[in-house]
Amino acid sequence: MSRQLKNSISLLLFFLIFSPLFAQNQKKISLEDVFKEAAFRPKTVDGINWMKDGRFYSAMKTVDGFPVVVQVNLETGEESRRLIDGRKLGIDFDFYAFNPDESMALLASEVESIYRRSSKAVYHLLNLQTGQTRQLENGEKIMYASLSPDNSKVAYVKGNNLFYEELSSGNRVQVTDDGETNAIRNGAADWVYEEEFSMAQAYEWSPDGSKLAFIRFDEREVAEFSMQLWGDLYPENYLFKYPKAGEKNAEVSVLVHDLKQGRTQPIDTGEEADQYLPRMYWASDSQTLAIVRLNRLQNQKDILFADSKTGTTKTILTETSETYVDLNYNDHFIFLPEENGFLTTSERDGFKHIYRYDLEGNQIQQITQGNWEVTQLVGVDLEQKKVYYLSTEISPLERHFFSIDMEGRDKKLLTPEPGTHAIRMSPDHRFFVDAYSSVAEPLKTRLMDAKGRLLKTLEENTELQEQMQTYTYRPKTFFSFSIPDGTELNGYLIQPAHFDPAKRYPLLLYVYGGPGSQNVVNSWGGTRDWWHQHLAAEGYVVACVDNRGTGGRGKAFKHSTYGQLGKLETQDQLAAATYLASMPYIDSERIGIWGWSYGGYMSSLALMIGHDVFKTAIAVAPVSSWRYYDTIYTERYLQTPQLNPAGYDNYSPITHVNKLTGNFLLIHGTGDDNVHFQNSVELLDALISADKQVDTFYYPNRNHGIYGGNTTWHLYRMMTNYVKNKL
């Protein structure tokens, strides 16, 4: 563990020891504080965009209930003028973007979410010189509008077809005409790409604005999933394409449309149709397009260079793995101008690091190395020969910003403050905005220069820090312990507000535990963390342990669960509960566990397999069998059900229902497009067959997040009552 993290923990221990001296006038953290008042939510600095002359950035804030975009001077940190005023325009927009010469702005209003990352909205074009606005497509909602790099056009997706409009004339051009719901998608990702490859927009402008590269999804042979939407006299069936593990995927192709010629060129991505094409990157010449290709089992990744004029391709780089090549977490690719090659990241040496290659795919330099992970390749400054990145080098529990030269030398830490840092760097690499927090401090947002010198604090959340002094707040403390094979696991602990080591307290474990995830981090908490604080105020010890398979600690640790999801993770959660039960202040007869999604899968397994350890479990929106989940995520870690049936069935909660002896609360939204309600239906059916009595609650039409209106309050109040009654 790092010196800085140890120092921060020492401060927390000091707080924990002496806080009773100051606690007489403090109040408990209530459910109302967390869910009605959002009392512990830090202020953020939203909508930051770097401006073209390098002296300003823009930021969005709310004034009198309307969005306003202001220009901020980088040297002074002061607002210089208002660029966009939502009240004057009469537009309550949620998003804005400038074209490159900053003469036009694109505003999105009435944003309507579709799935996790997809949405449609009414888009407005604002002439920043005249103040005139007009709506694209006469105010009809469209998707993924983006302005061209040459300042002359705007592209968007409507009805699964790709369009662009010329700004000067308003002339509208339809690039594709075969788009059809649940059949063909152009320029917009299908459900499984959106969810598992973290992409929604599936088209890219070339750097000179003369071409549009886009991905076409032919999902006609993908099976439809049906969700019933409740509310009318006769419920509506909502049908969408969802490829479950081992089933047919969409056939995907890449095309490039030349705007001047009005011609669309298919790109040769190989003869194999059952593959993935999840990434595209334009070179600066607007001629070469890099395409990432994965095979179905995701254990081979190819980088192809395509000639956008002829459609021919060349395989530049291939990476293989005995498990999987990690694309979803922290994959990066940056073309270097003037034929200086490209940068990308790889786990090939056991940890995610940055590599430089020439344009023929020959390795020039491994730029970073060590037993730690690069978590984000932020940018490259060729003039200064600097590479900027975030990593776990200080601690796997933290994220810090570094610079290093192109030869892998002269590494500098730019964010020494303990905690988790998120970075937005200016295109000229002279400045960056650092948003960071720790378990001891809420979010701080600062404007820095490239050498790590503070220019201005943009938000310090001083009011929140002062407010925290009025509550019996117990910051997380970190711990680690070894499991029988010698592997060390990291965890955090929240003790009750007026902790008495002579007393014995019930323990609730929080778990997610999925591949590459990480819950044990040194950062300010979210809603679930503050619910845990409420439980601590009510006399519960709350803990969380990152099991094997989670992220931040290298390939061997993360890939250890390959082919057998649920096995090692459950062993580790049982080991964590046993370790904590050995503490004199833990009541070993009152240990519970809860989780959501993968965490619901884990809490279900833990209660069934660990029935002699756990008394109570809550599973929210759990996977009950990986056979019901999607192709990309599931097959990445388990191969297909046809190749690895035991990997799908041996650690399905459905397989272990006969072992259930404790209290079990099963919760799901019936409108969950991600982990389908089917999972809970099938699990409950198996529990009935095993003659097991359980508690269930279902939220009509709610998706995987189970929110909207009074829903979140209702959910957590119910879970609180269950914990209090059953643990």
ZIWO-V961915 format. One record per residue. N is the residue number from 1. NEAR is the number of other C-alpha atoms within 10 Angstrom. Layout:
# ZIWO-V961915
n: {N & N}
near: {NEAR & NEAR}
This chain:
# ZIWO-V961915
n: {1 & 2 & 3 & 4 & 5 & 6 & 7 & 8 & 9 & 10 & 11 & 12 & 13 & 14 & 15 & 16 & 17 & 18 & 19 & 20 & 21 & 22 & 23 & 24 & 25 & 26 & 27 & 28 & 29 & 30 & 31 & 32 & 33 & 34 & 35 & 36 & 37 & 38 & 39 & 40 & 41 & 42 & 43 & 44 & 45 & 46 & 47 & 48 & 49 & 50 & 51 & 52 & 53 & 54 & 55 & 56 & 57 & 58 & 59 & 60 & 61 & 62 & 63 & 64 & 65 & 66 & 67 & 68 & 69 & 70 & 71 & 72 & 73 & 74 & 75 & 76 & 77 & 78 & 79 & 80 & 81 & 82 & 83 & 84 & 85 & 86 & 87 & 88 & 89 & 90 & 91 & 92 & 93 & 94 & 95 & 96 & 97 & 98 & 99 & 100 & 101 & 102 & 103 & 104 & 105 & 106 & 107 & 108 & 109 & 110 & 111 & 112 & 113 & 114 & 115 & 116 & 117 & 118 & 119 & 120 & 121 & 122 & 123 & 124 & 125 & 126 & 127 & 128 & 129 & 130 & 131 & 132 & 133 & 134 & 135 & 136 & 137 & 138 & 139 & 140 & 141 & 142 & 143 & 144 & 145 & 146 & 147 & 148 & 149 & 150 & 151 & 152 & 153 & 154 & 155 & 156 & 157 & 158 & 159 & 160 & 161 & 162 & 163 & 164 & 165 & 166 & 167 & 168 & 169 & 170 & 171 & 172 & 173 & 174 & 175 & 176 & 177 & 178 & 179 & 180 & 181 & 182 & 183 & 184 & 185 & 186 & 187 & 188 & 189 & 190 & 191 & 192 & 193 & 194 & 195 & 196 & 197 & 198 & 199 & 200 & 201 & 202 & 203 & 204 & 205 & 206 & 207 & 208 & 209 & 210 & 211 & 212 & 213 & 214 & 215 & 216 & 217 & 218 & 219 & 220 & 221 & 222 & 223 & 224 & 225 & 226 & 227 & 228 & 229 & 230 & 231 & 232 & 233 & 234 & 235 & 236 & 237 & 238 & 239 & 240 & 241 & 242 & 243 & 244 & 245 & 246 & 247 & 248 & 249 & 250 & 251 & 252 & 253 & 254 & 255 & 256 & 257 & 258 & 259 & 260 & 261 & 262 & 263 & 264 & 265 & 266 & 267 & 268 & 269 & 270 & 271 & 272 & 273 & 274 & 275 & 276 & 277 & 278 & 279 & 280 & 281 & 282 & 283 & 284 & 285 & 286 & 287 & 288 & 289 & 290 & 291 & 292 & 293 & 294 & 295 & 296 & 297 & 298 & 299 & 300 & 301 & 302 & 303 & 304 & 305 & 306 & 307 & 308 & 309 & 310 & 311 & 312 & 313 & 314 & 315 & 316 & 317 & 318 & 319 & 320 & 321 & 322 & 323 & 324 & 325 & 326 & 327 & 328 & 329 & 330 & 331 & 332 & 333 & 334 & 335 & 336 & 337 & 338 & 339 & 340 & 341 & 342 & 343 & 344 & 345 & 346 & 347 & 348 & 349 & 350 & 351 & 352 & 353 & 354 & 355 & 356 & 357 & 358 & 359 & 360 & 361 & 362 & 363 & 364 & 365 & 366 & 367 & 368 & 369 & 370 & 371 & 372 & 373 & 374 & 375 & 376 & 377 & 378 & 379 & 380 & 381 & 382 & 383 & 384 & 385 & 386 & 387 & 388 & 389 & 390 & 391 & 392 & 393 & 394 & 395 & 396 & 397 & 398 & 399 & 400 & 401 & 402 & 403 & 404 & 405 & 406 & 407 & 408 & 409 & 410 & 411 & 412 & 413 & 414 & 415 & 416 & 417 & 418 & 419 & 420 & 421 & 422 & 423 & 424 & 425 & 426 & 427 & 428 & 429 & 430 & 431 & 432 & 433 & 434 & 435 & 436 & 437 & 438 & 439 & 440 & 441 & 442 & 443 & 444 & 445 & 446 & 447 & 448 & 449 & 450 & 451 & 452 & 453 & 454 & 455 & 456 & 457 & 458 & 459 & 460 & 461 & 462 & 463 & 464 & 465 & 466 & 467 & 468 & 469 & 470 & 471 & 472 & 473 & 474 & 475 & 476 & 477 & 478 & 479 & 480 & 481 & 482 & 483 & 484 & 485 & 486 & 487 & 488 & 489 & 490 & 491 & 492 & 493 & 494 & 495 & 496 & 497 & 498 & 499 & 500 & 501 & 502 & 503 & 504 & 505 & 506 & 507 & 508 & 509 & 510 & 511 & 512 & 513 & 514 & 515 & 516 & 517 & 518 & 519 & 520 & 521 & 522 & 523 & 524 & 525 & 526 & 527 & 528 & 529 & 530 & 531 & 532 & 533 & 534 & 535 & 536 & 537 & 538 & 539 & 540 & 541 & 542 & 543 & 544 & 545 & 546 & 547 & 548 & 549 & 550 & 551 & 552 & 553 & 554 & 555 & 556 & 557 & 558 & 559 & 560 & 561 & 562 & 563 & 564 & 565 & 566 & 567 & 568 & 569 & 570 & 571 & 572 & 573 & 574 & 575 & 576 & 577 & 578 & 579 & 580 & 581 & 582 & 583 & 584 & 585 & 586 & 587 & 588 & 589 & 590 & 591 & 592 & 593 & 594 & 595 & 596 & 597 & 598 & 599 & 600 & 601 & 602 & 603 & 604 & 605 & 606 & 607 & 608 & 609 & 610 & 611 & 612 & 613 & 614 & 615 & 616 & 617 & 618 & 619 & 620 & 621 & 622 & 623 & 624 & 625 & 626 & 627 & 628 & 629 & 630 & 631 & 632 & 633 & 634 & 635 & 636 & 637 & 638 & 639 & 640 & 641 & 642 & 643 & 644 & 645 & 646 & 647 & 648 & 649 & 650 & 651 & 652 & 653 & 654 & 655 & 656 & 657 & 658 & 659 & 660 & 661 & 662 & 663 & 664 & 665 & 666 & 667 & 668 & 669 & 670 & 671 & 672 & 673 & 674 & 675 & 676 & 677 & 678 & 679 & 680 & 681 & 682 & 683 & 684 & 685 & 686 & 687 & 688 & 689 & 690 & 691 & 692 & 693 & 694 & 695 & 696 & 697 & 698 & 699 & 700 & 701 & 702 & 703 & 704 & 705 & 706 & 707 & 708 & 709 & 710 & 711 & 712 & 713 & 714 & 715 & 716 & 717 & 718 & 719 & 720 & 721 & 722 & 723 & 724 & 725 & 726 & 727}
near: {11 & 13 & 11 & 15 & 20 & 13 & 12 & 19 & 20 & 13 & 12 & 18 & 16 & 11 & 15 & 19 & 10 & 10 & 17 & 14 & 7 & 11 & 16 & 10 & 9 & 14 & 15 & 17 & 25 & 19 & 19 & 13 & 15 & 22 & 19 & 12 & 11 & 13 & 16 & 20 & 17 & 20 & 16 & 15 & 15 & 13 & 17 & 19 & 20 & 23 & 18 & 16 & 9 & 15 & 15 & 22 & 20 & 24 & 20 & 22 & 15 & 12 & 12 & 7 & 10 & 16 & 19 & 20 & 22 & 22 & 23 & 21 & 16 & 22 & 14 & 12 & 17 & 14 & 15 & 13 & 12 & 14 & 16 & 21 & 19 & 19 & 15 & 10 & 13 & 9 & 17 & 17 & 23 & 16 & 16 & 21 & 19 & 23 & 19 & 16 & 12 & 14 & 13 & 23 & 19 & 22 & 24 & 24 & 18 & 14 & 17 & 14 & 11 & 10 & 16 & 17 & 14 & 19 & 16 & 20 & 22 & 21 & 29 & 22 & 22 & 21 & 15 & 15 & 9 & 9 & 13 & 11 & 17 & 12 & 16 & 20 & 15 & 10 & 13 & 12 & 21 & 21 & 25 & 21 & 24 & 21 & 24 & 26 & 17 & 15 & 19 & 17 & 21 & 23 & 24 & 24 & 27 & 21 & 17 & 25 & 20 & 26 & 20 & 22 & 20 & 15 & 16 & 9 & 9 & 12 & 10 & 16 & 14 & 14 & 20 & 17 & 13 & 13 & 20 & 15 & 13 & 20 & 17 & 22 & 27 & 30 & 30 & 28 & 26 & 26 & 23 & 22 & 21 & 19 & 20 & 17 & 19 & 15 & 20 & 22 & 23 & 25 & 26 & 20 & 23 & 24 & 17 & 14 & 19 & 19 & 24 & 25 & 24 & 23 & 23 & 24 & 25 & 20 & 23 & 17 & 15 & 19 & 18 & 16 & 15 & 16 & 20 & 15 & 16 & 14 & 10 & 7 & 6 & 9 & 11 & 13 & 12 & 13 & 14 & 18 & 21 & 25 & 23 & 24 & 24 & 20 & 16 & 16 & 27 & 26 & 19 & 21 & 20 & 23 & 20 & 25 & 21 & 19 & 15 & 8 & 9 & 10 & 13 & 19 & 17 & 18 & 21 & 17 & 24 & 10 & 7 & 10 & 14 & 14 & 20 & 24 & 20 & 22 & 20 & 22 & 18 & 21 & 21 & 16 & 13 & 18 & 18 & 19 & 22 & 23 & 21 & 21 & 22 & 23 & 15 & 20 & 21 & 23 & 17 & 18 & 21 & 18 & 21 & 23 & 26 & 21 & 19 & 25 & 18 & 13 & 19 & 15 & 20 & 15 & 17 & 16 & 17 & 14 & 15 & 14 & 13 & 9 & 20 & 21 & 19 & 21 & 19 & 16 & 16 & 14 & 17 & 17 & 19 & 19 & 21 & 19 & 12 & 9 & 12 & 13 & 19 & 20 & 24 & 16 & 25 & 21 & 19 & 13 & 12 & 17 & 21 & 28 & 25 & 24 & 20 & 24 & 20 & 17 & 16 & 13 & 16 & 12 & 15 & 15 & 15 & 18 & 18 & 23 & 17 & 12 & 13 & 20 & 28 & 28 & 22 & 22 & 22 & 18 & 19 & 23 & 17 & 15 & 8 & 10 & 12 & 21 & 24 & 22 & 22 & 24 & 22 & 20 & 21 & 19 & 23 & 21 & 25 & 23 & 28 & 26 & 26 & 23 & 25 & 19 & 19 & 21 & 15 & 17 & 12 & 10 & 14 & 15 & 15 & 19 & 21 & 14 & 14 & 27 & 26 & 25 & 25 & 16 & 20 & 17 & 20 & 20 & 16 & 17 & 21 & 15 & 24 & 24 & 24 & 26 & 20 & 24 & 23 & 23 & 22 & 22 & 20 & 22 & 28 & 21 & 23 & 22 & 23 & 22 & 20 & 19 & 15 & 19 & 13 & 15 & 17 & 17 & 14 & 17 & 16 & 18 & 18 & 15 & 10 & 17 & 16 & 10 & 12 & 17 & 15 & 16 & 17 & 24 & 26 & 23 & 23 & 29 & 20 & 22 & 16 & 14 & 15 & 14 & 14 & 8 & 6 & 8 & 12 & 13 & 18 & 20 & 21 & 19 & 20 & 24 & 25 & 21 & 27 & 17 & 20 & 11 & 11 & 8 & 10 & 18 & 24 & 21 & 29 & 26 & 23 & 27 & 26 & 24 & 29 & 23 & 23 & 19 & 16 & 20 & 20 & 22 & 23 & 28 & 23 & 22 & 24 & 12 & 13 & 12 & 16 & 23 & 21 & 23 & 30 & 24 & 25 & 27 & 24 & 16 & 19 & 27 & 26 & 25 & 25 & 25 & 27 & 26 & 31 & 28 & 26 & 24 & 24 & 26 & 22 & 22 & 21 & 13 & 18 & 19 & 20 & 17 & 22 & 20 & 21 & 19 & 24 & 25 & 17 & 16 & 26 & 24 & 16 & 23 & 26 & 20 & 21 & 24 & 24 & 15 & 13 & 20 & 19 & 11 & 12 & 13 & 18 & 20 & 17 & 21 & 15 & 19 & 25 & 28 & 30 & 26 & 22 & 22 & 22 & 22 & 23 & 27 & 31 & 34 & 34 & 34 & 29 & 28 & 30 & 24 & 22 & 22 & 17 & 15 & 21 & 28 & 20 & 25 & 31 & 28 & 26 & 29 & 30 & 28 & 28 & 30 & 21 & 24 & 21 & 19 & 21 & 22 & 26 & 25 & 21 & 23 & 25 & 21 & 20 & 25 & 27 & 23 & 18 & 11 & 11 & 14 & 14 & 14 & 21 & 23 & 19 & 16 & 22 & 24 & 28 & 22 & 16 & 19 & 23 & 16 & 17 & 23 & 19 & 20 & 20 & 26 & 19 & 20 & 23 & 30 & 23 & 24 & 23 & 21 & 21 & 20 & 24 & 24 & 22 & 17 & 22 & 26 & 13 & 15 & 22 & 21 & 13 & 18 & 19 & 13 & 11 & 14 & 11 & 16 & 14 & 15 & 12 & 14 & 13 & 18 & 16 & 16 & 18 & 18 & 22 & 23 & 16 & 21 & 15 & 10 & 7 & 10 & 13 & 15 & 16 & 13 & 17 & 16 & 16 & 13 & 16 & 17 & 11 & 18 & 22 & 14 & 8 & 16 & 20}
